Amino acid sequence: MSRDLIVTNARVVIPDGDFLGTVRVVDGDIVEVAPGWTDSPGAVDFQGDLLLPGIVELHTDVLERHLAPRPGVQWPFLAAVLAYDAQLAVAGITTVLDSLAIGYFIDGGQRPRDPRPLVEAVQAARAANALRCDHHLHLRCEVSTESVVRDFEPLVEDPAVRLVSLMDHAPGQRQFVSLDKYREYNQGRYALSDSQIDALIQQRLADHARYGEKHRAAIVALCQKHGLRLASHDDATAAHVEEAAEVGTVIAEFPTTLEAADAARDLGLAIMAGAPNLIRGRSHSGNVSAAELAESDLLDILSSDYVPAAALHGAWLLHARHGMPVHEAVKAVTAVPAERVGLDDRGAVVPGRRADLIRVSVIGHVPIVRAVWRCGGRVA
């Protein structure tokens, strides 16, 4: 597969603006970005379409859903990985942190209890040169569960791990300050009766008291020992963010209040919001909306979360609906997430970076991915 490429007549989005121009790629890297047209043989005429960096996705739950497409159904691991990878690529995602949960408060068969078989399936697909996207790992640790440290520890030396998030979905705090929302979400997701949800709430509160602080400290210590970047998850108060900043956290994932987002800005954490939240105009848990964060200049990174196509759509809405310049909106799904997890070789259309590129046109306020290249090779 050729890794040389010339595109022309493209609306090229660079870190500080955009222009109609030409981009040249040699051996998988961008070597020239310039205004104007070229008639070089083999040049791809974009006909005015946008040329953007490939999306860098830090948080997507979708791999686990491909593994369990229906209740009680487990898909073959490798087949699930390949289907997931293809779905990401056609959404314009060229780099992904596969977000795998560790620690369970309900085992409904929707996620593998041990994430290692999925990790091994990704490794097998990579070894066979069968992946369209560049895959890394984001390990999501539910701290107030019994097995989380035991299941996390074998993965800490895997070089694919780029991010570790500290989560605590116990009722009455963070994402679920409202017990009514906790009941609504978990009864809807797991088909629990009233007595079952009551028992779950009591068990989760007991687990939080028994394990929460102890396991949080143990996971932080392992991350610091192995140089792993940390994200905090669903911070609701300034105190939550201060606790995260004290241990070197780099990303505040989905703060649930303006107070927490303000504290994250003051302490230098990049603020991540869910693109589905922005597109829908509200949080499914009743927390602060991504639109409020954007309007308050408290949004740095957009995550596709549970809809891969939402990342690009959300970035375009930051521009079209919230008035953000195109190049700044694009950074929320490219340059900023790449920088925060140490992937400084991508995320921008500038000479010297990897040629991870996407061709995009727009209908209304909905962007359409027309073509995708990773390291100069066409993957979608």
Phi and psi in degrees as a GROMACS rama.xvg file:
@    title "Ramachandran Plot"
@    xaxis  label "Phi"
@    yaxis  label "Psi"
@TYPE xy
-65.8998  140.34  SER-2
-112.677  14.8372  ARG-3
-101.822  145.23  ASP-4
-159.518  142.136  LEU-5
-129.148  127.084  ILE-6
-119.321  143.736  VAL-7
-142.603  168.596  THR-8
54.6986  38.4112  ASN-9
-109.374  145.623  ALA-10
-83.4438  95.0613  ARG-11
-84.5157  122.459  VAL-12
-97.891  114.308  VAL-13
-109.046  174.103  ILE-14
-59.106  -26.6499  PRO-15
-120.373  18.6054  ASP-16
162.965  -157.505  GLY-17
-155.105  156.338  ASP-18
-159.114  163.356  PHE-19
-84.8365  119.83  LEU-20
-165.329  -158.115  GLY-21
-131.801  142.842  THR-22
-128.23  132.78  VAL-23
-113.688  137.968  ARG-24
-123.647  132.531  VAL-25
-130.427  126.461  VAL-26
52.3525  39.3067  ASP-27
87.8386  -4.18113  GLY-28
-117.832  149.639  ASP-29
-74.0128  127.37  ILE-30
-115.165  -19.5102  VAL-31
-151.319  135.526  GLU-32
-133.796  114.995  VAL-33
-148.788  149.392  ALA-34
-65.9409  156.045  PRO-35
102.691  173.936  GLY-36
-105.169  149.401  TRP-37
-125.94  146.695  THR-38
-106.899  25.2447  ASP-39
-59.169  138.927  SER-40
-58.1869  135.143  PRO-41
85.3999  -2.83723  GLY-42
-65.506  140.285  ALA-43
-90.2886  118.506  VAL-44
-82.9621  114.235  ASP-45
-81.0485  -9.7351  PHE-46
53.6518  38.217  GLN-47
85.3229  -1.30865  GLY-48
-65.3354  159.342  ASP-49
-71.6412  141.203  LEU-50
-115.002  114.526  LEU-51
-118.869  159.273  LEU-52
-65.1398  151.671  PRO-53
-61.0346  146.522  GLY-54
-71.9676  138.512  ILE-55
-108.52  107.823  VAL-56
-101.079  121.162  GLU-57
-98.1403  -20.8869  LEU-58
-146.448  102.229  HIS-59
-137.307  130.696  THR-60
-89.395  7.21892  ASP-61
-76.2754  -27.8694  VAL-62
-59.1912  -46.0489  LEU-63
-62.461  -30.2969  GLU-64
-73.8331  -30.724  ARG-65
-69.0581  -30.0079  HIS-66
-71.8614  -32.5356  LEU-67
-128.042  76.522  ALA-68
-68.9113  -22.361  PRO-69
-143.07  158.298  ARG-70
-55.617  129.896  PRO-71
81.5469  0.796845  GLY-72
-109.782  124.736  VAL-73
-114.785  121.658  GLN-74
-82.5686  153.157  TRP-75
-57.2802  138.04  PRO-76
-57.5071  -50.891  PHE-77
-65.0002  -41.2785  LEU-78
-62.2843  -38.7786  ALA-79
-63.4569  -43.288  ALA-80
-61.6759  -44.4581  VAL-81
-67.0097  -39.6355  LEU-82
-66.1432  -41.9646  ALA-83
-61.8894  -47.5738  TYR-84
-59.4548  -42.584  ASP-85
-64.6897  -39.5743  ALA-86
-62.5539  -40.4593  GLN-87
-65.3174  -45.8609  LEU-88
-60.1794  -44.143  ALA-89
-71.3321  -11.8634  VAL-90
-90.3046  1.96671  ALA-91
90.112  8.20438  GLY-92
-87.1215  120.179  ILE-93
-108.145  -20.6309  THR-94
-130.693  131.189  THR-95
-136.837  140.19  VAL-96
-98.4529  105.672  LEU-97
-64.1785  116.557  ASP-98
-93.4796  104.909  SER-99
-112.942  129.261  LEU-100
-80.7799  140.382  ALA-101
-128.349  122.925  ILE-102
104.342  128.284  GLY-103
-128.051  136.312  TYR-104
-108.924  -19.5758  PHE-105
-137.622  130.716  ILE-106
-107.901  91.0078  ASP-107
-95.7165  13.498  GLY-108
76.5505  10.2474  GLY-109
-90.1409  -11.5682  GLN-110
-141.85  146.812  ARG-111
-70.1023  137.242  PRO-112
-63.6876  -36.4762  ARG-113
-108.789  118.71  ASP-114
-74.535  -9.16971  PRO-115
-61.7947  -38.3906  ARG-116
-58.8533  -36.0296  PRO-117
-68.5284  -41.3771  LEU-118
-59.3152  -43.7175  VAL-119
-66.0893  -34.3145  GLU-120
-67.3561  -39.2503  ALA-121
-63.2591  -43.0609  VAL-122
-61.5619  -40.6769  GLN-123
-65.1076  -41.4003  ALA-124
-65.738  -38.9124  ALA-125
-64.3657  -43.4822  ARG-126
-62.3694  -29.8135  ALA-127
-87.8445  5.45272  ALA-128
56.1891  39.8157  ASN-129
-104.321  1.34393  ALA-130
-100.044  139.712  LEU-131
-85.9066  -35.4176  ARG-132
-99.0741  162.046  CYS-133
-91.0466  115.215  ASP-134
-101.595  133.98  HIS-135
-130.154  -173.659  HIS-136
-121.903  139.706  LEU-137
-123.908  110.678  HIS-138
-95.5223  121.945  LEU-139
-104.533  105.428  ARG-140
-100.391  114.818  CYS-141
-83.0531  98.8744  GLU-142
-68.3508  -27.6256  VAL-143
-94.7588  45.7607  SER-144
-130.683  154.088  THR-145
-65.0041  -40.6078  GLU-146
-97.9648  1.77029  SER-147
-62.7368  -43.2365  VAL-148
-68.5418  -42.2238  VAL-149
-61.0644  -39.4947  ARG-150
-80.6651  -24.8646  ASP-151
-79.4561  -38.726  PHE-152
-57.5063  -38.6067  GLU-153
-65.9893  -13.3758  PRO-154
-99.8432  -6.53313  LEU-155
-68.2861  -21.8538  VAL-156
-96.0016  3.5442  GLU-157
-70.5599  121.162  ASP-158
-64.3407  -13.6577  PRO-159
-76.1963  -14.9425  ALA-160
-71.9501  117.472  VAL-161
-111.129  -18.9632  ARG-162
-155.82  142.262  LEU-163
-128.961  124.807  VAL-164
-108.281  142.82  SER-165
-101.175  113.738  LEU-166
-117.909  149.821  MET-167
-148.185  99.6109  ASP-168
-94.2206  26.8382  HIS-169
-63.1359  146.685  ALA-170
-66.4753  147.384  PRO-171
91.8632  5.58797  GLY-172
-151.178  168.902  GLN-173
46.2281  -116.665  ARG-174
-61.6433  -31.9162  GLN-175
-120.568  59.5327  PHE-176
-59.8828  -38.6214  VAL-177
-84.0944  119.535  SER-178
-65.365  -30.6114  LEU-179
-62.9435  -42.3538  ASP-180
-66.4339  -36.7566  LYS-181
-61.6064  -45.585  TYR-182
-62.3715  -47.7636  ARG-183
-59.4114  -46.9227  GLU-184
-65.2869  -50.7399  TYR-185
-76.1757  -32.8066  ASN-186
-67.6219  -38.8529  GLN-187
-68.3348  -38.6825  GLY-188
-76.0692  -38.3901  ARG-189
-113.075  4.4831  TYR-190
56.4609  50.2185  ALA-191
-91.4253  144.765  LEU-192
-76.1115  171.464  SER-193
-60.5522  -41.6969  ASP-194
-68.387  -35.3788  SER-195
-68.1382  -39.8113  GLN-196
-69.9395  -35.4541  ILE-197
-61.3935  -44.2641  ASP-198
-65.2639  -39.2062  ALA-199
-62.5635  -44.0076  LEU-200
-59.8361  -44.7685  ILE-201
-64.3559  -41.2654  GLN-202
-66.0587  -42.0446  GLN-203
-66.4326  -37.7081  ARG-204
-64.1039  -40.5273  LEU-205
-65.8234  -42.1506  ALA-206
-63.7211  -39.8673  ASP-207
-60.1648  -45.8977  HIS-208
-65.8999  -36.1678  ALA-209
-80.0908  -40.8733  ARG-210
-112.926  -26.7513  TYR-211
-50.5124  -62.3616  GLY-212
-68.4277  -39.8888  GLU-213
-62.7395  -45.562  LYS-214
-74.0306  -34.3721  HIS-215
-58.2617  -47.0935  ARG-216
-63.6191  -39.6073  ALA-217
-66.7202  -41.5926  ALA-218
-69.0472  -40.7142  ILE-219
-58.8311  -44.5221  VAL-220
-61.5227  -41.5101  ALA-221
-64.8152  -40.3462  LEU-222
-66.5621  -42.2074  CYS-223
-65.4453  -39.2125  GLN-224
-62.696  -38.0195  LYS-225
-102.747  7.10745  HIS-226
67.9113  34.9555  GLY-227
-93.4553  138.348  LEU-228
-75.265  144.408  ARG-229
-113.639  145.784  LEU-230
-123.921  142.719  ALA-231
-95.387  154.422  SER-232
-128.98  127.238  HIS-233
60.1665  41.7985  ASP-234
-63.9836  134.953  ASP-235
-112.366  -19.8743  ALA-236
-133.043  163.824  THR-237
-61.2803  -33.9187  ALA-238
-63.7545  -39.2193  ALA-239
-58.9638  -44.7201  HIS-240
-68.8373  -40.2303  VAL-241
-61.729  -41.2436  GLU-242
-59.5704  -41.4045  GLU-243
-67.1274  -44.1594  ALA-244
-64.0178  -34.0294  ALA-245
-60.8097  -26.9981  GLU-246
-103.52  12.3949  VAL-247
87.9317  21.8178  GLY-248
-62.4331  140.626  THR-249
-106.74  -18.9726  VAL-250
-135.15  134.11  ILE-251
-98.3546  103.802  ALA-252
-82.0878  119.743  GLU-253
53.5351  55.1945  PHE-254
-56.6658  141.523  PRO-255
-94.8408  -6.14405  THR-256
-140.035  158.571  THR-257
-63.5977  -34.3754  LEU-258
-57.7609  -47.3719  GLU-259
-66.2156  -40.7278  ALA-260
-65.2902  -40.7885  ALA-261
-58.8682  -44.2088  ASP-262
-64.389  -39.8043  ALA-263
-61.6812  -42.4311  ALA-264
-61.2302  -45.9211  ARG-265
-63.0126  -31.9359  ASP-266
-98.3518  4.40832  LEU-267
84.3057  13.5529  GLY-268
-82.9986  138.329  LEU-269
-72.1013  134.293  ALA-270
-97.6916  119.257  ILE-271
-103.937  136.237  MET-272
-127.605  161.96  ALA-273
-85.3002  128.286  GLY-274
-61.6529  -36.9731  ALA-275
-59.6123  -36.857  PRO-276
-59.1092  -46.3584  ASN-277
-64.5455  -43.9405  LEU-278
-65.2782  -43.5618  ILE-279
-76.6454  -21.7608  ARG-280
87.4302  7.73841  GLY-281
-165.446  160.59  ARG-282
-83.5229  139.356  SER-283
-71.1369  -13.4269  HIS-284
-102.003  2.90506  SER-285
81.8478  16.747  GLY-286
-94.2694  -172.959  ASN-287
-58.1824  143.011  VAL-288
-85.296  151.851  SER-289
-63.2513  -31.4478  ALA-290
-61.8455  -42.1848  ALA-291
-61.2742  -41.5758  GLU-292
-62.5259  -44.5122  LEU-293
-62.4633  -45.0324  ALA-294
-66.3104  -23.7696  GLU-295
-95.4174  9.60572  SER-296
56.3513  44.1749  ASP-297
-126.051  38.0561  LEU-298
-138.652  121.069  LEU-299
-111.847  -35.1462  ASP-300
-131.821  136.11  ILE-301
-107.447  137.377  LEU-302
-115.079  142.34  SER-303
-70.5583  -22.1185  SER-304
59.6329  -96.3913  ASP-305
-115.169  6.55443  TYR-306
-135.659  101.226  VAL-307
-53.1032  -39.2591  PRO-308
-68.5519  -12.1826  ALA-309
-70.0486  -25.5011  ALA-310
-61.1524  -53.9374  ALA-311
-66.7388  -41.9716  LEU-312
-59.2121  -45.8535  HIS-313
-63.473  -41.3652  GLY-314
-61.2766  -41.5477  ALA-315
-65.2875  -35.7446  TRP-316
-68.5296  -30.1458  LEU-317
-57.3317  -35.5549  LEU-318
-80.2752  -55.4429  HIS-319
-72.8007  -35.2945  ALA-320
-101.986  -30.1719  ARG-321
-111.868  4.92396  HIS-322
77.531  12.8966  GLY-323
-77.2592  136.632  MET-324
-55.0302  146.944  PRO-325
-53.9836  -46.3198  VAL-326
-65.2388  -31.3956  HIS-327
-74.5311  -39.5112  GLU-328
-62.6206  -41.2613  ALA-329
-64.1394  -35.1624  VAL-330
-59.1026  -28.6399  LYS-331
-65.6005  -19.4741  ALA-332
-119.016  8.9568  VAL-333
-135.095  -83.4204  THR-334
-65.1545  -43.1895  ALA-335
-68.0419  -50.299  VAL-336
-61.3038  -36.9715  PRO-337
-61.2298  -46.4128  ALA-338
-63.8103  -39.3555  GLU-339
-70.1558  -19.9599  ARG-340
-112.283  17.657  VAL-341
77.554  24.2652  GLY-342
-105.447  69.6513  LEU-343
-80.347  0.773924  ASP-344
-91.2588  7.19947  ASP-345
-148.669  -178.503  ARG-346
95.4584  0.780131  GLY-347
-152.576  147.656  ALA-348
-90.2075  83.0572  VAL-349
-141.555  151.448  VAL-350
-57.4506  139.231  PRO-351
97.55  -16.2302  GLY-352
-88.939  160.794  ARG-353
-60.0032  143.894  ARG-354
-86.0375  64.7615  ALA-355
-93.0817  107.556  ASP-356
-137.173  150.265  LEU-357
-134.778  142.143  ILE-358
-98.8702  128.626  ARG-359
-135.447  133.32  VAL-360
-116.694  168.876  SER-361
-131.637  131.965  VAL-362
-116.767  117.382  ILE-363
63.467  -123.443  GLY-364
-110.392  21.2989  HIS-365
-111.21  115.264  VAL-366
-77.767  145.626  PRO-367
-121.338  124.544  ILE-368
-80.3768  119.045  VAL-369
-95.5012  -31.5444  ARG-370
-162.114  153.777  ALA-371
-138.229  135.122  VAL-372
-125.038  138.263  TRP-373
-121.195  124.749  ARG-374
51.2426  38.9927  CYS-375
80.9557  -6.80981  GLY-376
-98.1498  134.364  GLY-377
-69.7283  125.622  ARG-378
-120.054  -10.68  VAL-379
